Amino acid sequence: MTELTIYHNPRCSKCRQTLELITSKNLNPKIILYLEEKLSKQELKDLVLKLDISPRDLLRKGESDYKENNLSNPDLGDEELINLMTRFPKLIERPIVVKGDQAIIGRPPKNVLKLI
């Protein structure tokens, strides 16, 4: 069986609910605390590819870092957005669950059932 990985923020209720749902299925995912173990540019690019979304779609638009860095500016390219997400990991939508070459955002948490 392919290992599951969850990009997790323990302070986030959706992350906790998603992790609980995964473990309720007797699965033991690898947990990456992405706010502590900052992601590299390549890791973020890989996640965007596995999620099949654009970097802009991975942004949390309600975060102060989003507003302070004017990330609503449509002229910002994918590379710039990835760079900003590595500097400000709170900008990354969560939780992200990865299985092999596929990933899903656990919002709502039951989304993860499509992957497991």
Backbone as ProteinMPNN parsed JSONL, in Angstrom:
{"seq_chain_A": "MTELTIYHNPRCSKCRQTLELITSKNLNPKIILYLEEKLSKQELKDLVLKLDISPRDLLRKGESDYKENNLSNPDLGDEELINLMTRFPKLIERPIVVKGDQAIIGRPPKNVLKLI", "coords_chain_A": {"N_chain_A": [[0.833, -1.184, 0.0], [0.469, 2.254, -0.756], [2.099, 4.862, 0.937], [0.544, 7.302, 3.022], [0.703, 10.82, 3.338], [0.364, 13.645, 5.37], [0.12, 17.091, 5.325], [0.258, 19.096, 7.889], [-1.284, 21.168, 10.357], [-1.459, 21.399, 13.629], [-3.028, 23.206, 15.041], [-5.166, 23.772, 13.497], [-8.533, 23.157, 12.924], [-9.668, 21.76, 10.757], [-7.483, 20.322, 9.836], [-7.008, 18.662, 12.031], [-9.431, 17.228, 12.07], [-9.296, 15.939, 9.593], [-7.001, 14.349, 9.91], [-7.923, 12.722, 11.986], [-9.981, 11.372, 10.66], [-8.506, 9.915, 8.789], [-6.939, 8.273, 10.485], [-8.985, 6.873, 11.684], [-9.573, 5.03, 9.835], [-7.759, 3.106, 10.193], [-5.266, 3.821, 9.241], [-1.947, 5.032, 9.143], [-0.629, 7.87, 8.741], [2.241, 9.642, 7.447], [3.247, 12.485, 9.108], [3.653, 15.804, 8.381], [4.695, 18.677, 9.745], [4.224, 21.428, 8.483], [4.51, 24.126, 9.091], [6.585, 24.222, 10.84], [8.603, 22.648, 9.684], [9.658, 23.971, 7.153], [8.637, 24.036, 3.75], [10.382, 23.274, 0.739], [10.974, 25.013, -2.377], [10.808, 23.167, -4.467], [9.381, 21.075, -3.266], [6.909, 22.336, -2.874], [6.222, 22.87, -5.545], [5.948, 20.243, -6.448], [3.749, 19.44, -4.891], [1.729, 21.135, -5.897], [1.587, 20.158, -8.486], [0.746, 17.495, -7.99], [-1.707, 18.024, -6.817], [-2.968, 19.096, -8.943], [-3.533, 21.795, -9.495], [-3.242, 25.397, -9.704], [-0.512, 27.389, -8.403], [-1.643, 29.712, -7.309], [-4.163, 28.818, -6.563], [-3.618, 27.452, -4.28], [-3.288, 29.207, -2.295], [-4.109, 30.739, 0.817], [-6.41, 33.016, 1.103], [-7.359, 34.652, 3.128], [-5.397, 35.203, 4.939], [-3.174, 37.376, 6.754], [-0.611, 37.709, 5.67], [-1.142, 37.336, 2.988], [-2.584, 39.63, 2.282], [-0.767, 41.65, 3.063], [1.35, 41.238, 1.327], [0.285, 41.779, -1.086], [-0.92, 39.745, -2.67], [-3.119, 39.39, -4.232], [-2.635, 40.526, -6.582], [-2.797, 40.077, -9.97], [-0.628, 39.992, -11.656], [1.457, 38.684, -10.476], [3.534, 35.955, -10.873], [3.603, 32.302, -11.123], [6.052, 31.334, -10.062], [6.84, 33.399, -8.348], [4.744, 33.3, -6.504], [5.108, 30.764, -5.404], [7.614, 31.17, -4.21], [6.884, 33.021, -2.239], [5.157, 31.462, -0.693], [6.979, 29.667, 0.381], [8.391, 31.35, 2.04], [6.373, 32.324, 3.711], [4.699, 30.155, 5.158], [2.132, 29.972, 6.256], [0.443, 30.781, 4.333], [-0.23, 28.625, 2.792], [-2.777, 26.515, 1.73], [-4.635, 24.201, 3.705], [-5.656, 21.085, 5.202], [-3.205, 19.168, 3.403], [-3.259, 16.133, 1.782], [-1.352, 13.444, 0.711], [-0.973, 10.78, -1.538], [1.0, 8.661, -3.096], [1.273, 9.704, -6.396], [-0.772, 11.469, -6.249], [-2.79, 14.026, -4.756], [-4.799, 15.742, -2.313], [-6.812, 18.379, -1.039], [-7.901, 18.672, 2.211], [-10.496, 19.939, 2.666], [-13.735, 20.083, 2.517], [-12.984, 17.892, 5.349], [-13.838, 15.274, 4.618], [-13.173, 15.068, 1.967], [-10.794, 13.701, 1.754], [-11.44, 11.059, 1.663], [-11.745, 10.364, -0.976], [-9.229, 9.847, -1.747], [-8.16, 7.885, -0.138]], "CA_chain_A": [[0.0, 0.0, 0.0], [1.202, 3.506, -0.839], [2.049, 5.625, 2.178], [-0.133, 8.588, 3.051], [1.389, 11.923, 4.011], [-0.505, 14.791, 5.61], [0.752, 18.359, 5.66], [-0.623, 19.269, 9.035], [-1.138, 22.236, 11.344], [-2.269, 20.906, 14.742], [-3.932, 24.246, 15.548], [-6.255, 23.902, 12.524], [-9.568, 22.148, 13.169], [-9.829, 20.914, 9.562], [-6.346, 19.398, 9.84], [-7.254, 17.653, 13.077], [-10.539, 16.374, 11.623], [-8.809, 15.113, 8.484], [-6.112, 13.345, 10.488], [-8.775, 11.781, 12.727], [-10.674, 10.55, 9.667], [-7.517, 8.984, 8.236], [-6.567, 7.263, 11.495], [-10.164, 6.04, 11.952], [-9.547, 3.985, 8.801], [-6.588, 2.297, 10.544], [-4.118, 4.253, 8.452], [-0.99, 5.774, 9.949], [0.075, 8.714, 7.776], [3.407, 10.443, 7.81], [2.759, 13.834, 9.412], [4.626, 16.874, 8.169], [4.283, 19.936, 10.365], [4.805, 22.314, 7.467], [4.847, 25.439, 9.644], [7.873, 24.057, 11.512], [9.535, 22.107, 8.691], [9.27, 24.709, 5.952], [8.747, 23.311, 2.488], [11.243, 23.859, -0.29], [10.282, 25.386, -3.616], [10.522, 21.958, -5.228], [8.291, 20.358, -2.588], [5.664, 23.039, -3.196], [5.914, 22.618, -6.962], [5.459, 18.858, -6.523], [2.398, 19.401, -4.333], [0.836, 21.782, -6.86], [1.427, 19.205, -9.583], [-0.075, 16.368, -7.512], [-3.055, 18.531, -6.574], [-3.485, 19.492, -10.249], [-4.051, 23.154, -9.362], [-2.201, 26.412, -9.877], [-0.039, 27.888, -7.11], [-2.608, 30.691, -6.781], [-5.267, 28.072, -5.955], [-3.146, 26.894, -3.016], [-3.153, 30.314, -1.344], [-5.157, 31.086, 1.784], [-6.618, 34.433, 0.81], [-7.734, 35.395, 4.326], [-4.225, 35.418, 5.802], [-2.597, 38.731, 6.718], [0.517, 37.691, 4.739], [-1.711, 37.469, 1.643], [-2.914, 41.043, 2.073], [0.435, 42.465, 3.223], [2.23, 41.032, 0.182], [-0.485, 42.109, -2.278], [-0.965, 38.536, -3.491], [-4.255, 39.423, -5.155], [-2.11, 41.092, -7.829], [-2.787, 39.023, -10.989], [0.644, 39.995, -12.376], [2.425, 37.804, -9.807], [3.611, 34.666, -11.554], [3.643, 31.09, -10.307], [7.323, 31.246, -9.348], [6.796, 34.373, -7.25], [3.804, 32.806, -5.498], [5.789, 29.645, -4.724], [8.634, 31.769, -3.345], [6.218, 33.626, -1.086], [4.647, 30.38, 0.162], [8.096, 29.105, 1.145], [8.716, 32.337, 3.077], [5.223, 32.482, 4.596], [3.949, 28.9, 5.0], [0.722, 30.108, 6.646], [-0.314, 31.033, 3.108], [-0.547, 27.367, 2.118], [-4.051, 25.894, 2.096], [-4.404, 22.989, 4.488], [-4.533, 20.147, 5.135], [-2.949, 18.496, 2.128], [-2.976, 14.712, 1.962], [-0.705, 12.915, -0.491], [-0.846, 9.328, -1.7], [1.668, 8.432, -4.374], [1.373, 10.893, -7.244], [-2.017, 12.216, -6.136], [-2.968, 14.763, -3.506], [-6.102, 16.379, -2.168], [-6.93, 19.294, 0.093], [-8.936, 18.171, 3.118], [-11.541, 20.933, 2.96], [-13.951, 19.567, 3.858], [-12.16, 16.726, 5.648], [-14.272, 14.06, 3.916], [-12.509, 15.013, 0.652], [-9.702, 12.753, 1.818], [-11.965, 9.718, 1.371], [-11.535, 10.124, -2.405], [-7.83, 9.47, -1.93], [-7.807, 6.686, 0.639]], "C_chain_A": [[0.88, 1.25, 0.0], [1.001, 4.296, 0.454], [1.292, 6.933, 1.992], [0.739, 9.587, 3.797], [0.37, 13.034, 4.19], [0.346, 15.99, 6.007], [-0.2, 19.007, 6.659], [-0.252, 20.481, 9.879], [-2.041, 21.832, 12.511], [-3.245, 21.937, 15.313], [-5.157, 24.424, 14.655], [-7.274, 22.782, 12.734], [-9.758, 21.222, 11.962], [-8.682, 19.905, 9.453], [-6.586, 18.281, 10.852], [-8.362, 16.698, 12.655], [-10.098, 15.437, 10.511], [-7.904, 14.01, 9.003], [-6.919, 12.296, 11.248], [-9.503, 10.838, 11.768], [-9.729, 9.502, 9.085], [-7.199, 7.884, 9.247], [-7.751, 6.368, 11.859], [-10.279, 4.894, 10.946], [-8.339, 3.06, 8.996], [-5.381, 2.581, 9.655], [-3.25, 5.129, 9.336], [-0.145, 6.653, 9.02], [1.356, 9.309, 8.344], [2.89, 11.863, 7.999], [3.895, 14.826, 9.227], [4.039, 18.157, 8.738], [4.898, 21.062, 9.549], [5.107, 23.727, 7.972], [6.195, 25.403, 10.359], [8.959, 23.598, 10.543], [9.194, 22.752, 7.354], [9.554, 23.903, 4.691], [9.675, 24.044, 1.535], [10.384, 24.242, -1.495], [9.886, 24.138, -4.389], [9.396, 21.145, -4.589], [6.945, 21.017, -2.897], [5.254, 22.82, -4.647], [5.357, 21.211, -7.143], [4.032, 18.745, -5.993], [1.385, 20.009, -5.3], [0.556, 20.837, -8.029], [0.517, 18.04, -9.174], [-1.516, 16.786, -7.253], [-3.763, 18.904, -7.876], [-4.208, 20.844, -10.162], [-2.91, 24.133, -9.656], [-1.709, 26.841, -8.494], [-1.02, 28.889, -6.485], [-3.764, 29.994, -6.068], [-4.889, 27.469, -4.602], [-3.027, 27.962, -1.929], [-4.373, 30.458, -0.447], [-5.33, 32.605, 1.717], [-6.983, 35.273, 2.036], [-6.571, 35.717, 5.25], [-3.689, 36.84, 5.655], [-1.41, 38.795, 5.756], [0.047, 37.837, 3.288], [-1.953, 38.944, 1.329], [-1.659, 41.908, 2.098], [1.39, 42.362, 2.032], [1.513, 41.238, -1.147], [-0.599, 40.912, -3.243], [-2.203, 38.45, -4.378], [-3.844, 39.993, -6.514], [-2.004, 39.986, -8.888], [-1.473, 38.957, -11.777], [1.704, 39.127, -11.708], [2.384, 36.435, -10.473], [3.704, 33.501, -10.577], [4.914, 31.0, -9.468], [7.345, 32.191, -8.15], [5.877, 33.889, -6.128], [4.416, 31.649, -4.711], [6.838, 30.19, -3.762], [8.006, 32.349, -2.081], [5.646, 32.564, -0.143], [5.772, 29.714, 0.949], [8.491, 30.052, 2.273], [7.632, 32.459, 4.134], [4.324, 31.241, 4.497], [2.493, 28.964, 5.466], [-0.166, 30.359, 5.438], [-0.81, 29.76, 2.438], [-1.871, 26.801, 2.648], [-3.78, 24.562, 2.772], [-5.731, 22.328, 4.816], [-4.394, 19.585, 3.729], [-2.588, 17.052, 2.45], [-2.464, 14.17, 0.633], [-0.67, 11.393, -0.414], [-0.251, 9.097, -3.081], [1.792, 9.718, -5.164], [0.079, 11.71, -7.254], [-2.065, 12.922, -4.785], [-4.343, 15.403, -3.518], [-6.041, 17.32, -0.968], [-8.119, 18.833, 0.93], [-9.903, 19.245, 3.582], [-12.705, 20.661, 2.036], [-13.136, 18.294, 4.091], [-12.561, 15.459, 4.895], [-13.721, 13.975, 2.496], [-11.449, 13.932, 0.614], [-10.166, 11.321, 1.49], [-11.798, 9.366, -0.109], [-10.142, 9.573, -2.675], [-7.488, 8.155, -1.229], [-8.757, 5.565, 0.32]], "O_chain_A": [[1.909, 1.295, 0.674], [-0.105, 4.385, 0.986], [1.385, 7.582, 0.95], [1.422, 9.241, 4.761], [-0.399, 13.334, 3.277], [1.182, 15.909, 6.907], [-1.311, 19.411, 6.316], [0.924, 20.78, 10.088], [-3.264, 21.913, 12.396], [-4.195, 21.565, 16.003], [-6.085, 25.148, 15.015], [-6.921, 21.603, 12.723], [-9.985, 20.025, 12.135], [-8.888, 18.769, 9.028], [-6.386, 17.104, 10.554], [-8.248, 15.489, 12.858], [-10.486, 14.269, 10.491], [-8.025, 12.86, 8.583], [-6.623, 11.104, 11.158], [-9.624, 9.644, 12.04], [-10.107, 8.344, 8.909], [-7.19, 6.702, 8.903], [-7.556, 5.232, 12.293], [-10.991, 3.917, 11.178], [-7.95, 2.329, 8.085], [-4.584, 1.691, 9.36], [-3.753, 5.875, 10.175], [0.921, 6.238, 8.566], [1.518, 9.453, 9.556], [2.174, 12.384, 7.144], [4.958, 14.701, 9.836], [3.016, 18.653, 8.267], [5.962, 21.581, 9.887], [5.88, 24.451, 7.345], [6.87, 26.427, 10.472], [10.086, 24.092, 10.575], [8.518, 22.148, 6.522], [10.557, 23.198, 4.582], [9.743, 25.274, 1.529], [9.225, 23.842, -1.607], [8.773, 24.047, -4.907], [8.553, 20.59, -5.293], [5.957, 20.328, -3.151], [4.078, 22.609, -4.941], [4.407, 21.007, -7.9], [3.203, 18.042, -6.57], [0.304, 19.455, -5.497], [-0.578, 20.735, -8.498], [-0.374, 17.65, -9.928], [-2.441, 15.997, -7.447], [-4.988, 19.015, -7.919], [-5.315, 21.018, -10.67], [-1.761, 23.73, -9.833], [-2.428, 26.669, -7.51], [-1.2, 28.904, -5.267], [-4.289, 30.513, -5.083], [-5.764, 27.022, -3.86], [-2.703, 27.655, -0.782], [-5.513, 30.319, -0.89], [-4.499, 33.364, 2.214], [-6.916, 36.501, 1.973], [-6.744, 36.43, 6.239], [-3.742, 37.43, 4.576], [-1.21, 39.813, 5.093], [0.761, 38.398, 2.457], [-1.582, 39.441, 0.266], [-1.496, 42.795, 1.26], [2.15, 43.291, 1.761], [2.052, 40.918, -2.206], [-0.404, 41.045, -4.451], [-2.32, 37.532, -5.19], [-4.613, 39.947, -7.474], [-1.212, 39.058, -8.728], [-1.227, 37.982, -12.486], [2.745, 38.859, -12.308], [1.319, 35.834, -10.615], [3.863, 33.689, -9.371], [4.859, 30.631, -8.295], [7.812, 31.827, -7.071], [6.191, 34.046, -4.948], [4.258, 31.568, -3.493], [6.941, 29.727, -2.627], [8.538, 32.185, -0.984], [5.652, 32.75, 1.074], [5.55, 29.245, 2.065], [8.883, 29.602, 3.35], [7.925, 32.671, 5.31], [3.296, 31.279, 3.821], [1.698, 28.096, 5.106], [-1.381, 30.174, 5.504], [-1.715, 29.81, 1.604], [-2.054, 26.635, 3.854], [-2.81, 23.877, 2.448], [-6.792, 22.944, 4.717], [-5.359, 19.538, 2.967], [-1.723, 16.786, 3.285], [-3.054, 14.402, -0.422], [-0.379, 10.806, 0.629], [-0.908, 9.308, -4.101], [2.344, 10.705, -4.677], [-0.143, 12.532, -8.143], [-1.464, 12.475, -3.808], [-4.965, 15.584, -4.565], [-5.309, 17.079, -0.008], [-9.214, 18.631, 0.406], [-10.096, 19.429, 4.784], [-12.637, 20.999, 0.854], [-12.651, 17.685, 3.137], [-11.696, 14.646, 4.567], [-13.793, 12.914, 1.877], [-11.223, 13.313, -0.426], [-9.361, 10.482, 1.086], [-11.718, 8.188, -0.455], [-9.902, 8.921, -3.692], [-6.623, 7.408, -1.685], [-8.629, 4.471, 0.871]]}, "name": "protein", "num_of_chains": 1, "seq": "MTELTIYHNPRCSKCRQTLELITSKNLNPKIILYLEEKLSKQELKDLVLKLDISPRDLLRKGESDYKENNLSNPDLGDEELINLMTRFPKLIERPIVVKGDQAIIGRPPKNVLKLI"}
